[in-house]
Amino acid sequence: MTVTDDARPTRPSYLLDQLEWLESEAIHIIREVQAEFERPALLFSGGKDSVVMLHLATKAFWPGPVPFPVLHVDTGHNFPEVLAFRDATVERLGLRLVVASVQDYIDDGRLRERADGTRNPLQTQPLLDAIGEHRFDAVFGGGRRDEEKARAKERVFSLRDEFGQWDPRNQRPELWNLYNGRHRPGEHVRVFPLSNWTELDVWQYIRREDIALPSLYYAHERDVFERDGMLLAVGEHAVPRESEPVSTQLVRYRTVGDMSCTGAVRSDAADVEAVITEVAATRVTERGATRADDRISEAAMEDRKKEGYF
């Protein structure tokens, strides 16, 4: 009970704002997984969603350490800034990092390079093998329902069969925030604590919590060329053709992934406030705007998810 200036007693407010509610829900999910499963792991690429998810995990178990390892499927075409950020974060928090390398699979013949050069679709087999090798029974992913229509179909707890495959027609109800993690030997569950977040929620939470991100999320000058309506960074894994002129532009990235298929956007948003203003005005999701691997077909993401993708 509190007292106002005019001496009338008032009750304190226990209502949560939007970000507090989302944070509370995500922390509840993370703690539920740790309590219910034997060997969880958290997918951590150094991208903004996985950074936020790891931040939530540190809050969920503070002052203790994060009790599960982080898993990264490295395509071999990742942005150097993101890999450096990943390694620095792992060292700072004292985490155990498990890396599944697409390059290793190409080198020994288990996978072949794609004709289009992108390696994002090649991540599925290394991911499934890492889950099997380490016997992970729950894997946290940073997918959000606003990103893409296949991800909008996901439950928070998403069962994968003994082959790591996803059946969108065979999902469990999640009424009253009750999550069913039961699974048979060989199966595992993908868990999405950020399911109800939007891109704008993520950025507003980054501002509120003062969360550090890789520098390429903010405006910077970079040599780029345009291909299929996207700005790709010039580099070893994205080489312009003769008909694709190179220019130095002020750009930033809304999402990070394989350099050969992740596009930049023209932007002068050099800090969190400017990014929030920019995201609030956009009407295209980050995957829809900047990920060439999702443009292969209308069902590209769903097809990959059925095979075991994130």
C-alpha positions as CSV (number, residue, x, y, z in Angstrom):
1,M,0.0,0.0,0.0
2,T,1.3,3.4,-0.9
3,V,0.1,6.9,0.1
4,T,-0.3,9.8,-2.4
5,D,0.2,13.5,-1.7
6,D,-3.4,14.0,-0.7
7,A,-3.1,11.1,1.8
8,R,-5.4,8.7,0.0
9,P,-4.1,5.2,-0.1
10,T,-3.6,3.6,-3.5
11,R,-2.6,0.1,-4.6
12,P,0.7,-0.4,-6.5
13,S,0.3,-1.4,-10.1
14,Y,1.5,-4.9,-11.1
15,L,0.6,-4.6,-14.8
16,L,3.4,-5.4,-17.2
17,D,4.1,-3.4,-20.3
18,Q,4.5,-5.1,-23.7
19,L,8.2,-5.8,-23.4
20,E,8.0,-6.9,-19.7
21,W,5.2,-9.4,-20.7
22,L,7.3,-10.7,-23.6
23,E,10.4,-11.0,-21.4
24,S,8.4,-12.8,-18.7
25,E,6.9,-15.3,-21.2
26,A,10.3,-16.0,-22.7
27,I,12.1,-16.5,-19.4
28,H,9.2,-18.8,-18.3
29,I,9.7,-20.9,-21.5
30,I,13.5,-21.1,-21.0
31,R,13.1,-22.2,-17.4
32,E,10.4,-24.8,-18.3
33,V,12.8,-26.4,-20.9
34,Q,15.7,-26.5,-18.4
35,A,13.4,-28.2,-15.8
36,E,11.7,-30.6,-18.2
37,F,14.5,-31.7,-20.6
38,E,17.8,-33.5,-19.9
39,R,20.1,-32.0,-22.6
40,P,18.9,-28.6,-24.1
41,A,21.1,-26.4,-26.3
42,L,20.6,-22.9,-27.6
43,L,21.2,-22.0,-31.3
44,F,23.5,-19.0,-31.3
45,S,24.7,-17.4,-34.5
46,G,25.5,-13.9,-33.3
47,G,22.5,-12.6,-35.0
48,K,20.2,-10.2,-33.2
49,D,17.4,-12.7,-32.3
50,S,19.9,-15.3,-30.9
51,V,21.7,-12.5,-29.0
52,V,18.4,-11.5,-27.4
53,M,17.6,-15.1,-26.7
54,L,20.9,-15.6,-25.0
55,H,20.4,-12.4,-23.0
56,L,17.1,-13.8,-21.8
57,A,18.8,-17.1,-20.8
58,T,21.4,-15.2,-18.7
59,K,18.5,-13.3,-16.9
60,A,16.6,-16.6,-16.4
61,F,19.4,-18.2,-14.4
62,W,21.2,-15.2,-12.9
63,P,23.3,-15.1,-10.8
64,G,24.2,-18.7,-11.9
65,P,25.7,-19.4,-15.4
66,V,23.7,-20.4,-18.4
67,P,23.3,-24.2,-17.8
68,F,23.3,-25.4,-21.4
69,P,25.7,-25.1,-24.4
70,V,25.2,-22.9,-27.4
71,L,25.2,-24.4,-30.9
72,H,26.2,-22.7,-34.1
73,V,25.9,-24.2,-37.6
74,D,28.8,-22.4,-39.4
75,T,28.2,-22.2,-43.2
76,G,31.8,-21.1,-43.8
77,H,30.3,-18.0,-45.5
78,N,29.5,-16.1,-42.3
79,F,30.3,-12.4,-41.9
80,P,33.6,-12.0,-40.0
81,E,32.1,-9.4,-37.7
82,V,29.5,-11.8,-36.6
83,L,31.9,-14.7,-35.9
84,A,34.1,-12.3,-33.9
85,F,31.1,-11.2,-31.9
86,R,30.0,-14.8,-31.3
87,D,33.4,-15.8,-30.0
88,A,33.7,-12.8,-27.7
89,T,30.3,-13.4,-26.3
90,V,31.0,-17.1,-25.6
91,E,34.2,-16.1,-23.8
92,R,32.6,-13.3,-21.8
93,L,29.8,-15.5,-20.5
94,G,31.9,-18.6,-20.0
95,L,29.7,-20.7,-22.4
96,R,30.4,-24.0,-24.1
97,L,30.3,-23.6,-27.8
98,V,29.5,-26.4,-30.2
99,V,30.1,-25.7,-33.8
100,A,28.8,-27.8,-36.7
101,S,30.7,-26.9,-39.9
102,V,29.1,-27.0,-43.3
103,Q,32.7,-26.7,-44.8
104,D,33.7,-30.0,-43.1
105,Y,30.8,-31.7,-44.8
106,I,31.7,-30.3,-48.2
107,D,35.4,-31.2,-47.7
108,D,34.6,-34.9,-47.0
109,G,31.9,-35.2,-49.7
110,R,28.9,-35.5,-47.5
111,L,27.5,-32.3,-49.0
112,R,28.0,-30.6,-52.4
113,E,28.1,-26.9,-53.1
114,R,24.9,-25.6,-54.6
115,A,24.9,-24.1,-58.1
116,D,23.7,-20.7,-56.7
117,G,26.6,-20.6,-54.2
118,T,24.4,-20.2,-51.1
119,R,25.0,-22.5,-48.2
120,N,22.1,-21.6,-45.9
121,P,20.0,-24.6,-47.2
122,L,23.1,-26.9,-46.5
123,Q,22.9,-26.3,-42.8
124,T,20.2,-28.9,-42.1
125,Q,22.3,-32.1,-42.1
126,P,25.1,-30.7,-39.9
127,L,22.5,-29.4,-37.5
128,L,20.7,-32.7,-37.3
129,D,24.0,-34.6,-36.9
130,A,25.1,-32.3,-34.1
131,I,21.8,-32.8,-32.3
132,G,22.2,-36.5,-32.6
133,E,25.9,-36.6,-31.6
134,H,25.4,-34.5,-28.5
135,R,22.0,-36.1,-27.7
136,F,20.3,-32.7,-27.5
137,D,16.6,-33.3,-26.7
138,A,15.6,-29.6,-26.8
139,V,17.0,-26.9,-29.1
140,F,16.2,-23.3,-28.6
141,G,15.7,-21.3,-31.8
142,G,15.2,-17.6,-32.4
143,G,12.4,-17.9,-34.9
144,R,9.5,-15.4,-34.7
145,R,6.1,-15.8,-36.2
146,D,6.2,-12.4,-37.9
147,E,9.3,-13.4,-40.0
148,E,7.8,-15.7,-42.5
149,K,4.6,-17.7,-43.1
150,A,6.1,-21.1,-42.4
151,R,7.4,-19.8,-39.1
152,A,4.0,-18.4,-38.3
153,K,2.7,-22.0,-38.2
154,E,5.1,-23.0,-35.5
155,R,4.1,-23.8,-31.9
156,V,6.4,-22.6,-29.1
157,F,7.3,-26.3,-28.5
158,S,7.7,-27.9,-31.9
159,L,8.2,-31.7,-32.0
160,R,10.7,-33.1,-34.5
161,D,10.6,-36.8,-35.3
162,E,13.5,-39.3,-35.1
163,F,14.7,-38.0,-38.5
164,G,14.6,-34.4,-37.3
165,Q,11.6,-33.6,-39.6
166,W,8.7,-31.3,-38.9
167,D,5.1,-32.0,-39.7
168,P,3.1,-28.8,-39.6
169,R,-0.2,-30.8,-39.5
170,N,0.9,-32.7,-36.4
171,Q,1.4,-30.0,-33.7
172,R,0.2,-29.9,-30.2
173,P,-2.2,-27.4,-28.7
174,E,-0.7,-24.8,-26.3
175,L,-3.6,-23.5,-24.3
176,W,-3.0,-21.4,-21.2
177,N,0.8,-21.4,-21.7
178,L,1.0,-25.1,-21.1
179,Y,3.7,-26.7,-23.1
180,N,4.0,-30.4,-23.9
181,G,7.6,-31.6,-24.2
182,R,7.0,-35.3,-24.3
183,H,8.9,-37.1,-26.9
184,R,10.1,-40.6,-27.8
185,P,13.8,-41.7,-27.8
186,G,15.4,-40.2,-30.9
187,E,12.9,-37.3,-31.2
188,H,13.6,-33.8,-30.0
189,V,11.8,-30.5,-29.5
190,R,12.6,-27.2,-31.1
191,V,11.7,-24.4,-28.7
192,F,11.0,-20.8,-29.8
193,P,10.8,-18.3,-26.8
194,L,10.6,-15.3,-29.2
195,S,7.5,-16.7,-31.1
196,N,5.3,-13.8,-30.1
197,W,7.9,-11.1,-30.6
198,T,8.1,-8.8,-33.6
199,E,11.2,-7.3,-35.2
200,L,10.2,-4.0,-33.6
201,D,9.8,-5.7,-30.2
202,V,13.3,-7.1,-30.5
203,W,14.8,-3.7,-31.3
204,Q,12.9,-2.0,-28.5
205,Y,14.1,-4.7,-26.1
206,I,17.7,-4.2,-27.3
207,R,17.4,-0.5,-26.5
208,R,15.8,-1.1,-23.1
209,E,18.4,-3.7,-22.0
210,D,21.4,-1.9,-23.8
211,I,22.3,-5.2,-25.6
212,A,25.4,-5.1,-27.8
213,L,25.2,-6.4,-31.3
214,P,27.6,-7.0,-34.2
215,S,28.4,-3.6,-35.9
216,L,26.9,-4.5,-39.3
217,Y,23.4,-4.1,-37.8
218,Y,24.1,-0.3,-37.9
219,A,24.8,1.9,-40.9
220,H,28.3,1.7,-42.3
221,E,29.9,2.1,-45.7
222,R,30.4,-1.1,-47.7
223,D,31.2,-2.1,-51.3
224,V,28.0,-3.6,-52.7
225,F,26.4,-4.7,-55.9
226,E,22.8,-5.3,-56.8
227,R,21.5,-8.8,-57.8
228,D,17.8,-9.8,-58.0
229,G,16.8,-6.6,-56.2
230,M,19.2,-7.1,-53.3
231,L,22.4,-5.4,-52.3
232,L,25.1,-8.0,-51.7
233,A,28.5,-7.2,-50.1
234,V,31.5,-7.7,-52.3
235,G,33.7,-10.5,-51.0
236,E,35.2,-13.9,-51.5
237,H,31.7,-15.5,-51.3
238,A,29.8,-12.9,-53.3
239,V,31.5,-11.9,-56.5
240,P,29.8,-9.4,-58.8
241,R,29.3,-10.4,-62.5
242,E,30.5,-8.1,-65.3
243,S,27.0,-6.7,-65.6
244,E,26.8,-5.8,-61.8
245,P,28.6,-2.6,-61.1
246,V,30.1,-2.1,-57.6
247,S,29.5,1.0,-55.5
248,T,30.3,2.1,-52.0
249,Q,27.0,2.8,-50.2
250,L,25.8,3.5,-46.7
251,V,24.0,0.3,-45.6
252,R,23.1,-1.9,-42.7
253,Y,21.9,-5.5,-42.3
254,R,18.5,-6.4,-40.8
255,T,19.4,-10.0,-40.5
256,V,22.7,-11.9,-40.8
257,G,23.4,-15.3,-42.4
258,D,25.3,-16.7,-45.4
259,M,27.1,-13.7,-47.1
260,S,26.2,-15.1,-50.5
261,C,22.4,-14.7,-50.0
262,T,22.0,-12.1,-47.3
263,G,21.3,-8.6,-48.6
264,A,21.9,-5.2,-47.0
265,V,19.5,-2.3,-47.0
266,R,20.3,1.3,-47.7
267,S,20.2,3.1,-44.4
268,D,21.7,5.9,-42.4
269,A,20.4,4.4,-39.1
270,A,23.7,4.4,-37.1
271,D,22.2,3.8,-33.6
272,V,19.4,1.9,-31.9
273,E,17.0,4.9,-31.9
274,A,17.4,5.4,-35.6
275,V,16.9,1.6,-36.3
276,I,13.7,1.6,-34.3
277,T,12.3,4.5,-36.3
278,E,13.3,2.7,-39.5
279,V,11.8,-0.6,-38.5
280,A,8.6,1.0,-37.3
281,A,8.0,2.4,-40.8
282,T,8.8,-0.7,-42.8
283,R,6.1,-3.1,-44.1
284,V,8.4,-5.9,-45.3
285,T,9.9,-8.4,-42.8
286,E,13.7,-8.7,-42.6
287,R,13.7,-12.2,-44.2
288,G,11.4,-11.1,-47.0
289,A,13.5,-8.1,-47.8
290,T,17.0,-9.5,-47.5
291,R,17.2,-13.3,-47.8
292,A,17.6,-14.7,-51.2
293,D,17.3,-18.3,-49.9
294,D,13.7,-17.6,-49.0
295,R,12.9,-16.5,-52.6
296,I,13.6,-19.9,-54.2
297,S,9.9,-20.7,-54.0
298,E,6.9,-19.6,-52.0
299,A,7.3,-22.7,-49.9
300,A,11.1,-22.5,-49.6
301,M,11.2,-22.1,-45.8
302,E,8.5,-24.6,-45.1
303,D,10.1,-27.2,-47.3
304,R,13.4,-26.8,-45.4
305,K,11.7,-26.8,-42.1
306,K,10.1,-30.1,-42.9
307,E,13.5,-31.5,-43.6
308,G,14.9,-30.3,-40.2
309,Y,15.9,-26.7,-40.8
310,F,15.7,-24.1,-38.0
